[in-house]
């Protein structure tokens, strides 16, 4: 049963937090090609939100302590 709980943090062989970081990277790529400041800022906010979710997922998975997240932010 413990093995099943550990597996739920992985999706198709990747950690869930890594998938969230990929989304952040996609937003950064979109920001690079954005036309105008409003679109650029929107993509950057989205990238930051995906990164925050990834960091929180690492904490939920027990990979980092809550203090490490607090010090990062």
Buried (B, 14 or more C-beta within 10 A) or exposed (E): EEEEEEEEBEEEEEBBBBBBBEBBEBBBEBBEEBEEEEEBEBBBEBBEBBBBBBBBBBBEBEEBEEEEBEEEE
